[in-house]
Amino acid sequence: MASLFIRRASRSILGQQALLTRTPAAAPVRLHHRTLFTRFFCNQKTNPTTSHSSSTANTNTNTMTTVNKSDEEWQALLTPSQFKVIRGKGTEPAGTGEYNKHKAVGTYACAACGTPLYTSSHKFDSGCGWPAFFDAIPGAVVRQDDFAHGMVRTEITCAACGGHLGHVFKGEGFPTPTDERHCVNSISLKFASGEAKQ
């Protein structure tokens, strides 16, 4: 009786494996970055993310100091909201961030480790409810594919501590030198007024 069960089970498993090998693998679907989430908050045209600017890359080639801390250490340093966004890759609600409409001259640093990321000269009003920058300080931001929420986007993180900043979108038609929008959570930033630090 047991051997009959094992033969049937192995036949069933082999049949499933054969079925899987005959079925062509589904290619990953690259959705336009404006699908679903951002389309609700930024009612503008849709274009796929296709390239990277020169100031941000998939690897950090700068001689920037790396900040390594445990989750417990980050929780002690950050507020619960900051921890959720910066370490948990969350998103603050649109239009609620301190720096969305901020226009002062200075530098925006990582709220977690203090590394300068953006200057006010790179900031622009995209109308989407989050601070927008068309470029970052060279080597300060790292890009990586983000497959969360059923779409492919380009996540941006602090090159020094790996803290989540937001996402970058390209080809939206903004009149900026790079035609990019670094959509950054205000809670991931800390502003220092005065002359921008490069």
Protein Blocks (a to p, Z undefined) as FASTA:
>chain_A
ZZmmmmmmmmmmmmmmmmmmmpccdddddddfkgojlmmmmccdddddfbdcfkbcfbdf
bfcdcddddfklmmmmpcfklmmmmmnopacdehkafklmgcbecddddfklopafbdfk
lgccehnopacdfbdcehkaccdddfehhiacdddddfklopafbdcdehklpacfklpa
cdddfklpccdedjddZZ
